[in-house]
Amino acid sequence: MLDLEWIRLQRWFDATAAAFDHEDARKLVSGPWTLRIEYVVRAGDGVRSARELITPALYAGWFASRAGWTHTGQAARVAGDSLDLRLGKQGQKRVTVVPKVGNDRPGSLLELEIGGTLGRVRLRREPGSDFCATTVELNRAPQTNDRPERASRVAAGGDVEVLAQALATAPRDLPFDRAVPVALAFEPR
C-alpha cells in the first residue's frame, strides 16, 4: 500500500539530507537534540485535525528513524497549541509539532528546525511557495556566523502529480492495466 503523504514528503527528506552536506551541519550530527516542525492548519478550526497531523507526524517518524532516536512508547503531550514528544532512552530528544494557520494545503510543512548544542539547521518554505530555503547556523558570535543558504524544491505538486508518482513506483497491477483502455473509452471527447 502506498501513502500519498509519504510521497509528498520525499522532497523534504531529500532537502533535509542535502542540508547535512554542508560541513557546519555535519558538526551537528553528533547529537541533535530537537526537531521542531511547523505545519499548516485551516483558519478557525479551533481543533487540531488528525488529517492535518499526518504529514508532520510522518516526517517526525522518518527523522527519528534516521537520527537513531528510539520511541519509548509514550504519546505526545499537548503543550498549548503544539504537540511535544520525547524520544530516546532518557527522553533527551524532543520533537515539537506546531500548527500555523495558513491558506496552503492543510498539513503541509512550512518549517523544520533541527537543533543541538552546537547550532541548528533550518528548512523554511514560504506559504504558497514550492521551494524551501535551508540555513545552517552554528552557535558563535553573530559577526562570524556564516549562514549559507540553499534552495530546494519541496512541494510535490497537486494531487494528480503525487498520484502519478505513486503509480509510477507501485508494482504493476495487470487487471488495472487491462481495465485502463476500456475506462478511457468512456472519456468525453
C-alpha positions in Angstrom: 0.0 0.0 0.0 1.3 3.5 -0.8 0.7 6.6 1.3 0.4 9.8 -0.7 1.5 11.9 2.2 4.7 9.8 2.3 5.3 10.5 -1.3 4.7 14.3 -0.8 7.5 14.2 1.9 10.1 12.7 -0.4 11.4 16.1 -1.4 11.5 17.2 2.2 13.6 14.1 3.0 16.0 14.9 0.2 16.3 18.6 1.2 17.0 17.5 4.8 19.7 15.1 3.8 21.2 17.7 1.4 21.4 20.2 4.3 23.8 17.9 6.0 26.1 18.0 3.0 27.3 21.3 4.5 30.4 21.0 6.7 28.9 23.0 9.6 25.7 20.9 9.5 27.7 17.7 9.8 29.1 19.1 13.1 25.5 18.9 14.5 25.1 15.2 13.5 26.9 14.1 16.7 23.8 14.8 18.7 20.9 16.8 17.5 18.5 17.2 20.5 15.5 18.8 19.0 13.2 18.8 16.0 10.6 21.5 15.5 8.0 21.1 12.8 5.6 23.9 11.7 2.7 22.8 9.5 -0.4 24.4 8.0 -3.9 24.2 9.6 -7.1 25.8 8.5 -8.2 29.1 10.0 -11.0 28.8 12.5 -10.9 25.1 13.0 -10.0 25.5 16.7 -9.2 21.8 17.0 -6.2 20.0 15.7 -7.3 17.7 13.0 -5.8 14.2 12.8 -5.8 14.6 9.0 -3.6 17.7 9.3 -1.2 15.9 11.6 -0.4 13.1 9.2 2.4 14.8 7.2 4.3 16.3 10.2 3.9 13.0 12.1 5.3 11.0 9.2 8.2 13.5 8.9 8.9 13.2 12.6 9.0 9.4 12.4 11.3 9.5 9.4 13.7 11.9 11.0 13.7 10.0 14.3 14.5 6.7 12.5 17.3 8.4 10.5 18.8 10.0 13.7 18.5 6.8 15.7 16.1 8.3 18.2 14.2 5.5 19.9 10.5 5.7 20.8 9.7 4.8 24.4 6.0 4.2 23.7 4.9 7.4 25.3 2.3 9.5 23.5 2.9 13.1 22.5 1.7 15.7 25.1 -0.3 18.8 24.3 1.6 22.0 25.1 -0.6 24.9 24.3 -1.4 24.6 20.5 1.7 22.4 20.0 2.4 18.7 20.5 5.6 17.7 22.3 7.1 14.2 22.1 10.1 13.0 24.0 12.3 10.3 22.4 15.5 8.5 23.4 16.2 6.4 26.5 16.0 9.2 28.9 13.7 11.4 26.8 16.5 13.7 26.0 15.4 14.0 22.3 12.5 16.3 21.7 10.1 16.7 18.7 7.7 19.6 18.8 4.9 19.9 16.2 3.5 23.4 15.8 0.3 24.4 13.9 0.3 27.6 11.9 -2.9 29.0 10.3 -2.5 29.3 6.6 -4.0 29.0 3.1 -1.8 26.2 1.9 -2.9 22.6 1.8 -3.7 21.6 5.4 -1.0 19.5 6.9 1.7 20.8 4.5 5.1 21.6 6.1 6.3 25.2 6.5 9.4 24.9 8.6 11.8 22.3 10.0 14.4 23.2 12.6 16.9 20.6 13.7 18.8 21.9 16.8 21.5 20.8 19.1 24.1 22.3 21.4 26.3 23.5 18.5 23.6 25.2 16.4 20.7 24.5 14.1 19.7 23.6 10.6 16.6 25.3 9.4 14.5 24.5 6.3 11.8 27.1 5.7 9.1 27.3 3.0 7.2 30.5 2.5 3.4 29.8 2.2 2.4 29.3 -1.4 6.0 28.5 -2.5 7.3 25.2 -3.9 10.8 25.9 -2.5 12.4 25.9 0.9 15.5 27.9 2.0 18.0 25.9 4.0 20.1 27.7 6.5 22.9 26.3 8.8 23.7 28.3 11.9 26.4 27.5 14.4 26.3 29.0 17.9 29.1 31.5 17.7 29.5 35.3 17.7 27.0 36.8 15.3 29.7 38.7 13.3 31.4 35.4 12.4 28.2 33.4 11.9 28.4 32.2 8.3 24.8 31.5 7.1 25.0 29.7 3.8 21.6 29.4 2.2 20.4 26.8 -0.3 17.0 26.5 -2.0 15.3 23.1 -2.7 12.0 22.3 -4.3 9.9 20.6 -1.7 6.3 20.9 -2.9 5.3 17.7 -4.6 2.7 19.5 -6.7 -1.0 18.8 -6.8 -2.8 15.5 -6.1 -2.5 14.5 -9.8 1.3 14.8 -9.7 1.5 12.9 -6.4 -0.8 10.2 -7.6 1.3 9.8 -10.8 4.4 9.5 -8.7 2.7 6.8 -6.6 1.6 4.9 -9.7 5.0 5.1 -11.3 6.6 3.5 -8.2 3.9 1.0 -7.5 4.1 -2.6 -8.6 2.3 -3.3 -11.8 -1.3 -4.4 -11.4 -2.3 -6.4 -14.5 -6.1 -6.2 -14.0 -5.8 -2.4 -13.7 -3.5 -2.2 -16.7 -6.1 -4.1 -18.7 -9.0 -2.0 -17.4 -7.5 1.4 -18.3 -8.1 1.2 -22.1 -11.7 0.4 -21.6 -12.1 3.0 -18.9 -10.5 5.7 -21.1 -13.0 4.8 -23.8 -15.7 6.5 -21.6 -13.8 9.8 -21.6 -15.9 12.5 -23.3 -14.4 13.8 -26.5 
